[in-house]
């Protein structure tokens, strides 16, 4: 089911369906803001996303388990604040 939803969304973007990229833009904003709750709410499967996040909480609450201390969003934000 999730694969079908992803494929349908990609097809809408490829076809140029008006508003199809709105979800992607909002998800990107929430990723940049390190807004985990917002990302989970917007995810294709919020229940699964929530369970995954809760099952492997990183040591720092403002990063993900994949990047950890090497989080690109956190690094870029810190760099831009210094400028």
C-alpha positions in Angstrom: 0.0 0.0 0.0 2.8 2.5 0.9 4.6 1.7 -2.4 1.4 2.5 -4.3 1.0 5.8 -2.5 4.6 6.8 -3.2 4.3 5.8 -6.9 1.0 7.7 -7.3 2.5 10.8 -5.6 5.6 10.6 -7.9 3.3 10.3 -10.9 1.3 13.3 -9.9 4.5 15.4 -9.7 5.8 14.0 -13.0 2.5 14.9 -14.7 2.6 18.4 -13.2 -0.6 18.1 -11.2 -1.2 21.4 -9.5 -0.4 21.3 -5.8 1.3 17.9 -6.0 4.6 19.2 -4.6 3.0 21.1 -1.7 3.4 18.0 0.5 7.1 17.7 -0.4 7.7 21.4 0.2 6.1 21.2 3.7 8.0 18.1 4.6 11.2 19.8 3.5 10.4 22.8 5.8 9.8 20.5 8.7 13.0 18.6 8.0 15.0 21.8 8.0 13.3 22.8 11.3 14.1 19.4 12.8 10.4 19.2 13.6 10.1 15.4 14.2 6.4 15.6 15.3 5.5 17.5 12.1 7.5 15.1 9.9 5.7 12.1 11.5 2.3 13.8 11.0 3.1 14.4 7.3 4.6 11.0 6.7 2.9 8.5 4.4 2.4 6.1 7.3 2.4 8.2 10.6 1.9 5.2 12.9 4.9 3.4 11.5 7.1 6.5 11.5 6.2 7.2 15.1 7.0 3.6 16.1 10.3 3.7 14.3 11.3 7.1 15.9 10.3 5.9 19.4 12.1 2.5 19.0 15.5 4.0 18.2 15.6 7.4 19.9 19.0 9.1 19.2 21.1 10.4 22.1 20.4 14.0 21.0 16.7 14.9 20.5 17.3 17.3 17.6 18.9 14.7 15.2 17.8 11.5 13.6 19.2 8.0 14.1 20.7 7.9 10.6 23.0 11.0 10.8 23.3 11.6 14.5 25.9 14.2 15.3 26.6 14.5 11.5 23.1 15.9 10.8 23.4 18.0 7.7 20.3 20.2 8.6 21.7 20.9 12.0 25.2 21.6 10.6 24.0 24.0 7.9 21.7 25.9 10.4 24.6 26.3 12.8 26.9 27.5 10.0 24.4 30.0 8.7 23.7 31.4 12.2 27.4 32.3 12.5 27.4 34.3 9.2 
